[in-house]
Amino acid sequence: MNDELYRRAADAAGRAYAPYSNFHVGAVVRARDGRLFEGVNVENASYPLGICAERTAVSRAVTEGCAPGDLEEIAITAPPCGGCRQWLYEFRFDRVTFKNAEGELVTRTPAELLPETFEL
């Protein structure tokens, strides 16, 4: 199942808007009810205003009524950044699949990606 979700994320990456870095990232979220939400990174000339693919996909899920605990897994075409790791932890994903630095498809939990995190 993770391979299939990753392939969808790779397809989505082709639609990213990354004219500055040319680093196209795609993500696909699977909700517990089976719905899929795609996201891509969207850059902006004012770099802090860009958004990562993971956050785009999670935002789409939230827009469609999902809340923390409703999202089961996510596949991403790049390792998630620190900020996205907090999002993945806070939304209580079970699994996060991505290609690591060696190019291997790996699956981790958000707690493995962001140990000793905090909650408000």
Jmol script that loads the backbone (N, CA, C; Angstrom):
load data "model"
ATOM      1  N   MET A   1       0.834  -1.202   0.000  1.00  0.00           N
ATOM      2  CA  MET A   1       0.000   0.000   0.000  1.00  0.00           C
ATOM      3  C   MET A   1       0.872   1.257   0.000  1.00  0.00           C
ATOM      4  N   ASN A   2       1.983   1.249   0.734  1.00  0.00           N
ATOM      5  CA  ASN A   2       2.856   2.420   0.785  1.00  0.00           C
ATOM      6  C   ASN A   2       3.467   2.731  -0.572  1.00  0.00           C
ATOM      7  N   ASP A   3       3.814   1.671  -1.350  1.00  0.00           N
ATOM      8  CA  ASP A   3       4.374   1.889  -2.688  1.00  0.00           C
ATOM      9  C   ASP A   3       3.369   2.594  -3.584  1.00  0.00           C
ATOM     10  N   GLU A   4       2.122   2.170  -3.528  1.00  0.00           N
ATOM     11  CA  GLU A   4       1.067   2.783  -4.343  1.00  0.00           C
ATOM     12  C   GLU A   4       0.871   4.246  -3.965  1.00  0.00           C
ATOM     13  N   LEU A   5       0.821   4.520  -2.673  1.00  0.00           N
ATOM     14  CA  LEU A   5       0.642   5.894  -2.220  1.00  0.00           C
ATOM     15  C   LEU A   5       1.841   6.753  -2.634  1.00  0.00           C
ATOM     16  N   TYR A   6       3.042   6.180  -2.530  1.00  0.00           N
ATOM     17  CA  TYR A   6       4.239   6.914  -2.942  1.00  0.00           C
ATOM     18  C   TYR A   6       4.204   7.232  -4.441  1.00  0.00           C
ATOM     19  N   ARG A   7       3.770   6.286  -5.250  1.00  0.00           N
ATOM     20  CA  ARG A   7       3.673   6.543  -6.702  1.00  0.00           C
ATOM     21  C   ARG A   7       2.719   7.699  -6.988  1.00  0.00           C
ATOM     22  N   ARG A   8       1.624   7.765  -6.252  1.00  0.00           N
ATOM     23  CA  ARG A   8       0.685   8.886  -6.431  1.00  0.00           C
ATOM     24  C   ARG A   8       1.345  10.199  -6.034  1.00  0.00           C
ATOM     25  N   ALA A   9       2.142  10.170  -4.973  1.00  0.00           N
ATOM     26  CA  ALA A   9       2.844  11.385  -4.546  1.00  0.00           C
ATOM     27  C   ALA A   9       3.842  11.824  -5.607  1.00  0.00           C
ATOM     28  N   ALA A  10       4.532  10.856  -6.213  1.00  0.00           N
ATOM     29  CA  ALA A  10       5.492  11.171  -7.272  1.00  0.00           C
ATOM     30  C   ALA A  10       4.782  11.788  -8.475  1.00  0.00           C
ATOM     31  N   ASP A  11       3.614  11.290  -8.801  1.00  0.00           N
ATOM     32  CA  ASP A  11       2.837  11.880  -9.894  1.00  0.00           C
ATOM     33  C   ASP A  11       2.429  13.309  -9.552  1.00  0.00           C
ATOM     34  N   ALA A  12       2.003  13.525  -8.318  1.00  0.00           N
ATOM     35  CA  ALA A  12       1.586  14.864  -7.889  1.00  0.00           C
ATOM     36  C   ALA A  12       2.751  15.844  -7.936  1.00  0.00           C
ATOM     37  N   ALA A  13       3.964  15.372  -7.629  1.00  0.00           N
ATOM     38  CA  ALA A  13       5.135  16.254  -7.592  1.00  0.00           C
ATOM     39  C   ALA A  13       5.332  16.995  -8.909  1.00  0.00           C
ATOM     40  N   GLY A  14       4.915  16.398  -9.993  1.00  0.00           N
ATOM     41  CA  GLY A  14       5.040  17.049 -11.300  1.00  0.00           C
ATOM     42  C   GLY A  14       4.213  18.312 -11.424  1.00  0.00           C
ATOM     43  N   ARG A  15       3.272  18.507 -10.520  1.00  0.00           N
ATOM     44  CA  ARG A  15       2.419  19.705 -10.546  1.00  0.00           C
ATOM     45  C   ARG A  15       2.867  20.771  -9.544  1.00  0.00           C
ATOM     46  N   ALA A  16       3.983  20.539  -8.868  1.00  0.00           N
ATOM     47  CA  ALA A  16       4.475  21.513  -7.888  1.00  0.00           C
ATOM     48  C   ALA A  16       4.839  22.826  -8.582  1.00  0.00           C
ATOM     49  N   TYR A  17       4.770  23.895  -7.823  1.00  0.00           N
ATOM     50  CA  TYR A  17       5.186  25.201  -8.315  1.00  0.00           C
ATOM     51  C   TYR A  17       6.488  25.553  -7.597  1.00  0.00           C
ATOM     52  N   ALA A  18       7.602  25.289  -8.253  1.00  0.00           N
ATOM     53  CA  ALA A  18       8.914  25.468  -7.633  1.00  0.00           C
ATOM     54  C   ALA A  18       9.888  26.161  -8.590  1.00  0.00           C
ATOM     55  N   PRO A  19       9.555  27.398  -9.024  1.00  0.00           N
ATOM     56  CA  PRO A  19      10.406  28.066 -10.004  1.00  0.00           C
ATOM     57  C   PRO A  19      11.744  28.541  -9.435  1.00  0.00           C
ATOM     58  N   TYR A  20      11.887  28.604  -8.115  1.00  0.00           N
ATOM     59  CA  TYR A  20      13.109  29.130  -7.514  1.00  0.00           C
ATOM     60  C   TYR A  20      14.093  28.019  -7.166  1.00  0.00           C
ATOM     61  N   SER A  21      13.607  26.951  -6.581  1.00  0.00           N
ATOM     62  CA  SER A  21      14.493  25.852  -6.191  1.00  0.00           C
ATOM     63  C   SER A  21      14.515  24.726  -7.224  1.00  0.00           C
ATOM     64  N   ASN A  22      13.476  24.651  -8.040  1.00  0.00           N
ATOM     65  CA  ASN A  22      13.280  23.540  -8.973  1.00  0.00           C
ATOM     66  C   ASN A  22      13.253  22.196  -8.234  1.00  0.00           C
ATOM     67  N   PHE A  23      12.831  22.224  -6.966  1.00  0.00           N
ATOM     68  CA  PHE A  23      12.720  21.035  -6.122  1.00  0.00           C
ATOM     69  C   PHE A  23      11.233  20.730  -5.968  1.00  0.00           C
ATOM     70  N   HIS A  24      10.746  19.833  -6.798  1.00  0.00           N
ATOM     71  CA  HIS A  24       9.322  19.505  -6.845  1.00  0.00           C
ATOM     72  C   HIS A  24       9.007  18.381  -5.871  1.00  0.00           C
ATOM     73  N   VAL A  25       8.086  18.644  -4.952  1.00  0.00           N
ATOM     74  CA  VAL A  25       7.708  17.659  -3.939  1.00  0.00           C
ATOM     75  C   VAL A  25       6.209  17.411  -4.031  1.00  0.00           C
ATOM     76  N   GLY A  26       5.840  16.144  -3.925  1.00  0.00           N
ATOM     77  CA  GLY A  26       4.434  15.751  -3.892  1.00  0.00           C
ATOM     78  C   GLY A  26       4.155  14.968  -2.624  1.00  0.00           C
ATOM     79  N   ALA A  27       2.916  15.027  -2.171  1.00  0.00           N
ATOM     80  CA  ALA A  27       2.494  14.281  -0.991  1.00  0.00           C
ATOM     81  C   ALA A  27       1.063  13.811  -1.197  1.00  0.00           C
ATOM     82  N   VAL A  28       0.744  12.663  -0.645  1.00  0.00           N
ATOM     83  CA  VAL A  28      -0.625  12.157  -0.661  1.00  0.00           C
ATOM     84  C   VAL A  28      -0.961  11.654   0.732  1.00  0.00           C
ATOM     85  N   VAL A  29      -2.076  12.133   1.257  1.00  0.00           N
ATOM     86  CA  VAL A  29      -2.592  11.729   2.561  1.00  0.00           C
ATOM     87  C   VAL A  29      -3.732  10.745   2.342  1.00  0.00           C
ATOM     88  N   ARG A  30      -3.729   9.670   3.122  1.00  0.00           N
ATOM     89  CA  ARG A  30      -4.858   8.740   3.129  1.00  0.00           C
ATOM     90  C   ARG A  30      -5.573   8.904   4.472  1.00  0.00           C
ATOM     91  N   ALA A  31      -6.858   9.249   4.393  1.00  0.00           N
ATOM     92  CA  ALA A  31      -7.671   9.346   5.598  1.00  0.00           C
ATOM     93  C   ALA A  31      -8.134   7.942   5.999  1.00  0.00           C
ATOM     94  N   ARG A  32      -8.521   7.793   7.240  1.00  0.00           N
ATOM     95  CA  ARG A  32      -8.979   6.488   7.730  1.00  0.00           C
ATOM     96  C   ARG A  32     -10.203   5.979   6.980  1.00  0.00           C
ATOM     97  N   ASP A  33     -10.980   6.896   6.406  1.00  0.00           N
ATOM     98  CA  ASP A  33     -12.159   6.481   5.639  1.00  0.00           C
ATOM     99  C   ASP A  33     -11.834   6.177   4.179  1.00  0.00           C
ATOM    100  N   GLY A  34     -10.540   6.234   3.818  1.00  0.00           N
ATOM    101  CA  GLY A  34     -10.107   5.882   2.468  1.00  0.00           C
ATOM    102  C   GLY A  34      -9.927   7.045   1.513  1.00  0.00           C
ATOM    103  N   ARG A  35     -10.402   8.221   1.870  1.00  0.00           N
ATOM    104  CA  ARG A  35     -10.226   9.372   0.981  1.00  0.00           C
ATOM    105  C   ARG A  35      -8.749   9.720   0.855  1.00  0.00           C
ATOM    106  N   LEU A  36      -8.385  10.225  -0.319  1.00  0.00           N
ATOM    107  CA  LEU A  36      -7.009  10.644  -0.600  1.00  0.00           C
ATOM    108  C   LEU A  36      -6.976  12.137  -0.855  1.00  0.00           C
ATOM    109  N   PHE A  37      -5.925  12.777  -0.339  1.00  0.00           N
ATOM    110  CA  PHE A  37      -5.738  14.211  -0.518  1.00  0.00           C
ATOM    111  C   PHE A  37      -4.309  14.452  -0.990  1.00  0.00           C
ATOM    112  N   GLU A  38      -4.174  15.055  -2.170  1.00  0.00           N
ATOM    113  CA  GLU A  38      -2.862  15.335  -2.730  1.00  0.00           C
ATOM    114  C   GLU A  38      -2.419  16.746  -2.386  1.00  0.00           C
ATOM    115  N   GLY A  39      -1.115  16.925  -2.339  1.00  0.00           N
ATOM    116  CA  GLY A  39      -0.553  18.248  -2.118  1.00  0.00           C
ATOM    117  C   GLY A  39       0.794  18.354  -2.812  1.00  0.00           C
ATOM    118  N   VAL A  40       1.189  19.561  -3.133  1.00  0.00           N
ATOM    119  CA  VAL A  40       2.493  19.841  -3.732  1.00  0.00           C
ATOM    120  C   VAL A  40       3.086  21.062  -3.039  1.00  0.00           C
ATOM    121  N   ASN A  41       4.397  21.202  -3.158  1.00  0.00           N
ATOM    122  CA  ASN A  41       4.999  22.419  -2.625  1.00  0.00           C
ATOM    123  C   ASN A  41       4.699  23.574  -3.573  1.00  0.00           C
ATOM    124  N   VAL A  42       4.498  24.738  -2.987  1.00  0.00           N
ATOM    125  CA  VAL A  42       4.208  25.955  -3.746  1.00  0.00           C
ATOM    126  C   VAL A  42       5.144  27.032  -3.219  1.00  0.00           C
ATOM    127  N   GLU A  43       6.080  27.464  -4.069  1.00  0.00           N
ATOM    128  CA  GLU A  43       7.053  28.467  -3.669  1.00  0.00           C
ATOM    129  C   GLU A  43       6.547  29.878  -3.946  1.00  0.00           C
ATOM    130  N   ASN A  44       7.241  30.836  -3.350  1.00  0.00           N
ATOM    131  CA  ASN A  44       6.936  32.240  -3.519  1.00  0.00           C
ATOM    132  C   ASN A  44       8.255  32.991  -3.508  1.00  0.00           C
ATOM    133  N   ALA A  45       8.329  34.095  -4.217  1.00  0.00           N
ATOM    134  CA  ALA A  45       9.566  34.876  -4.244  1.00  0.00           C
ATOM    135  C   ALA A  45       9.984  35.305  -2.840  1.00  0.00           C
ATOM    136  N   SER A  46       9.026  35.489  -1.954  1.00  0.00           N
ATOM    137  CA  SER A  46       9.311  35.717  -0.541  1.00  0.00           C
ATOM    138  C   SER A  46       9.315  34.344   0.124  1.00  0.00           C
ATOM    139  N   TYR A  47      10.496  33.728   0.197  1.00  0.00           N
ATOM    140  CA  TYR A  47      10.624  32.318   0.576  1.00  0.00           C
ATOM    141  C   TYR A  47       9.795  31.878   1.780  1.00  0.00           C
ATOM    142  N   PRO A  48       9.707  32.632   2.860  1.00  0.00           N
ATOM    143  CA  PRO A  48       8.924  32.142   4.001  1.00  0.00           C
ATOM    144  C   PRO A  48       7.436  31.954   3.695  1.00  0.00           C
ATOM    145  N   LEU A  49       6.968  32.509   2.596  1.00  0.00           N
ATOM    146  CA  LEU A  49       5.550  32.398   2.263  1.00  0.00           C
ATOM    147  C   LEU A  49       5.218  31.139   1.476  1.00  0.00           C
ATOM    148  N   GLY A  50       6.211  30.352   1.114  1.00  0.00           N
ATOM    149  CA  GLY A  50       5.951  29.094   0.416  1.00  0.00           C
ATOM    150  C   GLY A  50       5.332  28.079   1.369  1.00  0.00           C
ATOM    151  N   ILE A  51       4.853  26.984   0.799  1.00  0.00           N
ATOM    152  CA  ILE A  51       4.251  25.933   1.621  1.00  0.00           C
ATOM    153  C   ILE A  51       4.719  24.574   1.116  1.00  0.00           C
ATOM    154  N   CYS A  52       4.978  23.696   2.056  1.00  0.00           N
ATOM    155  CA  CYS A  52       5.442  22.343   1.734  1.00  0.00           C
ATOM    156  C   CYS A  52       4.280  21.477   1.251  1.00  0.00           C
ATOM    157  N   ALA A  53       4.615  20.443   0.505  1.00  0.00           N
ATOM    158  CA  ALA A  53       3.606  19.530  -0.037  1.00  0.00           C
ATOM    159  C   ALA A  53       2.787  18.869   1.069  1.00  0.00           C
ATOM    160  N   GLU A  54       3.450  18.475   2.160  1.00  0.00           N
ATOM    161  CA  GLU A  54       2.750  17.811   3.248  1.00  0.00           C
ATOM    162  C   GLU A  54       1.674  18.698   3.847  1.00  0.00           C
ATOM    163  N   ARG A  55       2.035  19.956   4.085  1.00  0.00           N
ATOM    164  CA  ARG A  55       1.076  20.883   4.687  1.00  0.00           C
ATOM    165  C   ARG A  55      -0.058  21.206   3.723  1.00  0.00           C
ATOM    166  N   THR A  56       0.230  21.229   2.426  1.00  0.00           N
ATOM    167  CA  THR A  56      -0.831  21.434   1.442  1.00  0.00           C
ATOM    168  C   THR A  56      -1.824  20.276   1.492  1.00  0.00           C
ATOM    169  N   ALA A  57      -1.307  19.047   1.523  1.00  0.00           N
ATOM    170  CA  ALA A  57      -2.185  17.871   1.552  1.00  0.00           C
ATOM    171  C   ALA A  57      -2.998  17.818   2.841  1.00  0.00           C
ATOM    172  N   VAL A  58      -2.365  18.087   3.975  1.00  0.00           N
ATOM    173  CA  VAL A  58      -3.086  18.082   5.254  1.00  0.00           C
ATOM    174  C   VAL A  58      -4.130  19.193   5.264  1.00  0.00           C
ATOM    175  N   SER A  59      -3.786  20.362   4.746  1.00  0.00           N
ATOM    176  CA  SER A  59      -4.748  21.469   4.700  1.00  0.00           C
ATOM    177  C   SER A  59      -5.958  21.106   3.848  1.00  0.00           C
ATOM    178  N   ARG A  60      -5.722  20.425   2.741  1.00  0.00           N
ATOM    179  CA  ARG A  60      -6.849  19.987   1.903  1.00  0.00           C
ATOM    180  C   ARG A  60      -7.742  19.022   2.672  1.00  0.00           C
ATOM    181  N   ALA A  61      -7.129  18.121   3.435  1.00  0.00           N
ATOM    182  CA  ALA A  61      -7.908  17.169   4.234  1.00  0.00           C
ATOM    183  C   ALA A  61      -8.747  17.903   5.289  1.00  0.00           C
ATOM    184  N   VAL A  62      -8.146  18.879   5.941  1.00  0.00           N
ATOM    185  CA  VAL A  62      -8.871  19.650   6.952  1.00  0.00           C
ATOM    186  C   VAL A  62     -10.024  20.412   6.311  1.00  0.00           C
ATOM    187  N   THR A  63      -9.777  20.976   5.130  1.00  0.00           N
ATOM    188  CA  THR A  63     -10.834  21.694   4.414  1.00  0.00           C
ATOM    189  C   THR A  63     -12.027  20.786   4.130  1.00  0.00           C
ATOM    190  N   GLU A  64     -11.753  19.499   3.930  1.00  0.00           N
ATOM    191  CA  GLU A  64     -12.813  18.525   3.643  1.00  0.00           C
ATOM    192  C   GLU A  64     -13.375  17.889   4.912  1.00  0.00           C
ATOM    193  N   GLY A  65     -13.016  18.432   6.078  1.00  0.00           N
ATOM    194  CA  GLY A  65     -13.633  17.988   7.325  1.00  0.00           C
ATOM    195  C   GLY A  65     -12.810  17.056   8.198  1.00  0.00           C
ATOM    196  N   CYS A  66     -11.589  16.749   7.823  1.00  0.00           N
ATOM    197  CA  CYS A  66     -10.750  15.862   8.633  1.00  0.00           C
ATOM    198  C   CYS A  66     -10.139  16.631   9.801  1.00  0.00           C
ATOM    199  N   ALA A  67      -9.897  15.903  10.880  1.00  0.00           N
ATOM    200  CA  ALA A  67      -9.303  16.471  12.091  1.00  0.00           C
ATOM    201  C   ALA A  67      -8.171  15.559  12.551  1.00  0.00           C
ATOM    202  N   PRO A  68      -7.384  15.998  13.527  1.00  0.00           N
ATOM    203  CA  PRO A  68      -6.352  15.113  14.060  1.00  0.00           C
ATOM    204  C   PRO A  68      -6.957  13.752  14.452  1.00  0.00           C
ATOM    205  N   GLY A  69      -6.266  12.694  14.044  1.00  0.00           N
ATOM    206  CA  GLY A  69      -6.737  11.342  14.286  1.00  0.00           C
ATOM    207  C   GLY A  69      -7.469  10.734  13.111  1.00  0.00           C
ATOM    208  N   ASP A  70      -7.930  11.572  12.175  1.00  0.00           N
ATOM    209  CA  ASP A  70      -8.657  11.087  10.992  1.00  0.00           C
ATOM    210  C   ASP A  70      -7.731  10.665   9.861  1.00  0.00           C
ATOM    211  N   LEU A  71      -6.461  11.039   9.931  1.00  0.00           N
ATOM    212  CA  LEU A  71      -5.527  10.811   8.828  1.00  0.00           C
ATOM    213  C   LEU A  71      -4.595   9.660   9.186  1.00  0.00           C
ATOM    214  N   GLU A  72      -4.587   8.648   8.354  1.00  0.00           N
ATOM    215  CA  GLU A  72      -3.867   7.416   8.655  1.00  0.00           C
ATOM    216  C   GLU A  72      -2.407   7.434   8.220  1.00  0.00           C
ATOM    217  N   GLU A  73      -2.169   7.823   6.961  1.00  0.00           N
ATOM    218  CA  GLU A  73      -0.806   7.763   6.448  1.00  0.00           C
ATOM    219  C   GLU A  73      -0.577   8.836   5.392  1.00  0.00           C
ATOM    220  N   ILE A  74       0.706   9.109   5.174  1.00  0.00           N
ATOM    221  CA  ILE A  74       1.105  10.076   4.152  1.00  0.00           C
ATOM    222  C   ILE A  74       2.344   9.547   3.453  1.00  0.00           C
ATOM    223  N   ALA A  75       2.407   9.756   2.149  1.00  0.00           N
ATOM    224  CA  ALA A  75       3.602   9.458   1.363  1.00  0.00           C
ATOM    225  C   ALA A  75       4.100  10.776   0.795  1.00  0.00           C
ATOM    226  N   ILE A  76       5.415  10.974   0.862  1.00  0.00           N
ATOM    227  CA  ILE A  76       6.031  12.228   0.456  1.00  0.00           C
ATOM    228  C   ILE A  76       7.249  11.891  -0.394  1.00  0.00           C
ATOM    229  N   THR A  77       7.516  12.688  -1.414  1.00  0.00           N
ATOM    230  CA  THR A  77       8.648  12.393  -2.298  1.00  0.00           C
ATOM    231  C   THR A  77       9.981  12.894  -1.756  1.00  0.00           C
ATOM    232  N   ALA A  78       9.989  13.478  -0.565  1.00  0.00           N
ATOM    233  CA  ALA A  78      11.218  13.933   0.086  1.00  0.00           C
ATOM    234  C   ALA A  78      11.031  13.782   1.589  1.00  0.00           C
ATOM    235  N   PRO A  79      12.104  13.669   2.350  1.00  0.00           N
ATOM    236  CA  PRO A  79      11.950  13.622   3.799  1.00  0.00           C
ATOM    237  C   PRO A  79      11.293  14.915   4.299  1.00  0.00           C
ATOM    238  N   PRO A  80      10.383  14.816   5.242  1.00  0.00           N
ATOM    239  CA  PRO A  80       9.704  16.028   5.720  1.00  0.00           C
ATOM    240  C   PRO A  80      10.632  16.933   6.524  1.00  0.00           C
ATOM    241  N   CYS A  81      10.433  18.232   6.385  1.00  0.00           N
ATOM    242  CA  CYS A  81      11.202  19.208   7.153  1.00  0.00           C
ATOM    243  C   CYS A  81      10.736  19.183   8.618  1.00  0.00           C
ATOM    244  N   GLY A  82      11.442  19.884   9.473  1.00  0.00           N
ATOM    245  CA  GLY A  82      11.098  19.904  10.890  1.00  0.00           C
ATOM    246  C   GLY A  82       9.695  20.422  11.161  1.00  0.00           C
ATOM    247  N   GLY A  83       9.318  21.506  10.503  1.00  0.00           N
ATOM    248  CA  GLY A  83       7.982  22.057  10.708  1.00  0.00           C
ATOM    249  C   GLY A  83       6.899  21.078  10.298  1.00  0.00           C
ATOM    250  N   CYS A  84       7.102  20.394   9.180  1.00  0.00           N
ATOM    251  CA  CYS A  84       6.116  19.410   8.720  1.00  0.00           C
ATOM    252  C   CYS A  84       6.069  18.210   9.656  1.00  0.00           C
ATOM    253  N   ARG A  85       7.188  17.862  10.249  1.00  0.00           N
ATOM    254  CA  ARG A  85       7.201  16.750  11.203  1.00  0.00           C
ATOM    255  C   ARG A  85       6.291  17.060  12.381  1.00  0.00           C
ATOM    256  N   GLN A  86       6.269  18.312  12.817  1.00  0.00           N
ATOM    257  CA  GLN A  86       5.360  18.699  13.900  1.00  0.00           C
ATOM    258  C   GLN A  86       3.906  18.565  13.439  1.00  0.00           C
ATOM    259  N   TRP A  87       3.621  18.980  12.212  1.00  0.00           N
ATOM    260  CA  TRP A  87       2.257  18.824  11.679  1.00  0.00           C
ATOM    261  C   TRP A  87       1.860  17.352  11.676  1.00  0.00           C
ATOM    262  N   LEU A  88       2.742  16.483  11.187  1.00  0.00           N
ATOM    263  CA  LEU A  88       2.435  15.060  11.093  1.00  0.00           C
ATOM    264  C   LEU A  88       2.206  14.455  12.470  1.00  0.00           C
ATOM    265  N   TYR A  89       2.972  14.899  13.451  1.00  0.00           N
ATOM    266  CA  TYR A  89       2.798  14.440  14.822  1.00  0.00           C
ATOM    267  C   TYR A  89       1.459  14.933  15.375  1.00  0.00           C
ATOM    268  N   GLU A  90       1.189  16.214  15.189  1.00  0.00           N
ATOM    269  CA  GLU A  90      -0.028  16.809  15.748  1.00  0.00           C
ATOM    270  C   GLU A  90      -1.299  16.216  15.138  1.00  0.00           C
ATOM    271  N   PHE A  91      -1.248  15.839  13.861  1.00  0.00           N
ATOM    272  CA  PHE A  91      -2.430  15.247  13.222  1.00  0.00           C
ATOM    273  C   PHE A  91      -2.507  13.739  13.448  1.00  0.00           C
ATOM    274  N   ARG A  92      -1.567  13.201  14.224  1.00  0.00           N
ATOM    275  CA  ARG A  92      -1.577  11.805  14.691  1.00  0.00           C
ATOM    276  C   ARG A  92      -1.594  10.780  13.558  1.00  0.00           C
ATOM    277  N   PHE A  93      -0.761  10.999  12.561  1.00  0.00           N
ATOM    278  CA  PHE A  93      -0.598  10.002  11.498  1.00  0.00           C
ATOM    279  C   PHE A  93      -0.026   8.721  12.097  1.00  0.00           C
ATOM    280  N   ASP A  94      -0.391   7.587  11.533  1.00  0.00           N
ATOM    281  CA  ASP A  94       0.203   6.305  11.919  1.00  0.00           C
ATOM    282  C   ASP A  94       1.534   6.087  11.218  1.00  0.00           C
ATOM    283  N   ARG A  95       1.576   6.455   9.926  1.00  0.00           N
ATOM    284  CA  ARG A  95       2.743   6.154   9.098  1.00  0.00           C
ATOM    285  C   ARG A  95       3.098   7.325   8.187  1.00  0.00           C
ATOM    286  N   VAL A  96       4.421   7.484   7.986  1.00  0.00           N
ATOM    287  CA  VAL A  96       4.961   8.492   7.077  1.00  0.00           C
ATOM    288  C   VAL A  96       5.957   7.761   6.176  1.00  0.00           C
ATOM    289  N   THR A  97       5.700   7.754   4.868  1.00  0.00           N
ATOM    290  CA  THR A  97       6.557   7.054   3.916  1.00  0.00           C
ATOM    291  C   THR A  97       7.244   8.064   3.014  1.00  0.00           C
ATOM    292  N   PHE A  98       8.552   7.879   2.817  1.00  0.00           N
ATOM    293  CA  PHE A  98       9.344   8.782   1.982  1.00  0.00           C
ATOM    294  C   PHE A  98      10.621   8.066   1.585  1.00  0.00           C
ATOM    295  N   LYS A  99      11.342   8.643   0.624  1.00  0.00           N
ATOM    296  CA  LYS A  99      12.660   8.107   0.266  1.00  0.00           C
ATOM    297  C   LYS A  99      13.704   8.797   1.132  1.00  0.00           C
ATOM    298  N   ASN A 100      14.541   7.983   1.781  1.00  0.00           N
ATOM    299  CA  ASN A 100      15.578   8.548   2.642  1.00  0.00           C
ATOM    300  C   ASN A 100      16.777   9.012   1.803  1.00  0.00           C
ATOM    301  N   ALA A 101      17.821   9.457   2.452  1.00  0.00           N
ATOM    302  CA  ALA A 101      18.997   9.996   1.761  1.00  0.00           C
ATOM    303  C   ALA A 101      19.658   8.975   0.846  1.00  0.00           C
ATOM    304  N   GLU A 102      19.484   7.687   1.152  1.00  0.00           N
ATOM    305  CA  GLU A 102      20.059   6.622   0.326  1.00  0.00           C
ATOM    306  C   GLU A 102      19.130   6.224  -0.824  1.00  0.00           C
ATOM    307  N   GLY A 103      17.968   6.864  -0.910  1.00  0.00           N
ATOM    308  CA  GLY A 103      17.016   6.559  -1.979  1.00  0.00           C
ATOM    309  C   GLY A 103      16.121   5.377  -1.689  1.00  0.00           C
ATOM    310  N   GLU A 104      16.129   4.886  -0.460  1.00  0.00           N
ATOM    311  CA  GLU A 104      15.276   3.758  -0.071  1.00  0.00           C
ATOM    312  C   GLU A 104      13.920   4.269   0.398  1.00  0.00           C
ATOM    313  N   LEU A 105      12.870   3.579   0.030  1.00  0.00           N
ATOM    314  CA  LEU A 105      11.532   3.910   0.510  1.00  0.00           C
ATOM    315  C   LEU A 105      11.412   3.387   1.934  1.00  0.00           C
ATOM    316  N   VAL A 106      11.194   4.290   2.887  1.00  0.00           N
ATOM    317  CA  VAL A 106      11.109   3.921   4.293  1.00  0.00           C
ATOM    318  C   VAL A 106       9.784   4.409   4.871  1.00  0.00           C
ATOM    319  N   THR A 107       9.361   3.762   5.924  1.00  0.00           N
ATOM    320  CA  THR A 107       8.155   4.167   6.633  1.00  0.00           C
ATOM    321  C   THR A 107       8.504   4.355   8.098  1.00  0.00           C
ATOM    322  N   ARG A 108       8.106   5.481   8.644  1.00  0.00           N
ATOM    323  CA  ARG A 108       8.368   5.824  10.040  1.00  0.00           C
ATOM    324  C   ARG A 108       7.084   6.331  10.687  1.00  0.00           C
ATOM    325  N   THR A 109       7.099   6.389  11.998  1.00  0.00           N
ATOM    326  CA  THR A 109       6.008   7.052  12.713  1.00  0.00           C
ATOM    327  C   THR A 109       6.409   8.511  12.909  1.00  0.00           C
ATOM    328  N   PRO A 110       5.453   9.399  13.099  1.00  0.00           N
ATOM    329  CA  PRO A 110       5.817  10.789  13.385  1.00  0.00           C
ATOM    330  C   PRO A 110       6.699  10.915  14.635  1.00  0.00           C
ATOM    331  N   ALA A 111       6.469  10.086  15.653  1.00  0.00           N
ATOM    332  CA  ALA A 111       7.287  10.151  16.865  1.00  0.00           C
ATOM    333  C   ALA A 111       8.733   9.753  16.579  1.00  0.00           C
ATOM    334  N   GLU A 112       8.951   8.834  15.651  1.00  0.00           N
ATOM    335  CA  GLU A 112      10.318   8.476  15.268  1.00  0.00           C
ATOM    336  C   GLU A 112      10.999   9.632  14.544  1.00  0.00           C
ATOM    337  N   LEU A 113      10.218  10.389  13.761  1.00  0.00           N
ATOM    338  CA  LEU A 113      10.772  11.516  13.010  1.00  0.00           C
ATOM    339  C   LEU A 113      10.991  12.755  13.871  1.00  0.00           C
ATOM    340  N   LEU A 114      10.236  12.865  14.951  1.00  0.00           N
ATOM    341  CA  LEU A 114      10.327  14.043  15.803  1.00  0.00           C
ATOM    342  C   LEU A 114      10.260  13.585  17.267  1.00  0.00           C
ATOM    343  N   PRO A 115      11.370  13.029  17.773  1.00  0.00           N
ATOM    344  CA  PRO A 115      11.350  12.547  19.156  1.00  0.00           C
ATOM    345  C   PRO A 115      11.243  13.705  20.152  1.00  0.00           C
ATOM    346  N   GLU A 116      10.690  13.397  21.287  1.00  0.00           N
ATOM    347  CA  GLU A 116      10.552  14.359  22.377  1.00  0.00           C
ATOM    348  C   GLU A 116       9.841  15.627  21.946  1.00  0.00           C
ATOM    349  N   THR A 117       8.790  15.451  21.161  1.00  0.00           N
ATOM    350  CA  THR A 117       8.003  16.591  20.697  1.00  0.00           C
ATOM    351  C   THR A 117       7.187  17.173  21.857  1.00  0.00           C
ATOM    352  N   PHE A 118       6.498  18.235  21.587  1.00  0.00           N
ATOM    353  CA  PHE A 118       5.685  18.861  22.611  1.00  0.00           C
ATOM    354  C   PHE A 118       4.246  18.965  22.152  1.00  0.00           C
ATOM    355  N   GLU A 119       3.354  19.071  23.117  1.00  0.00           N
ATOM    356  CA  GLU A 119       1.932  19.292  22.833  1.00  0.00           C
ATOM    357  C   GLU A 119       1.445  20.422  23.708  1.00  0.00           C
ATOM    358  N   LEU A 120       0.545  21.218  23.180  1.00  0.00           N
ATOM    359  CA  LEU A 120      -0.048  22.303  23.978  1.00  0.00           C
ATOM    360  C   LEU A 120      -1.312  21.816  24.634  1.00  0.00           C
TER     361      LEU A 120
END
end "model"
wireframe off; spacefill off
backbone 0.3
color backbone group
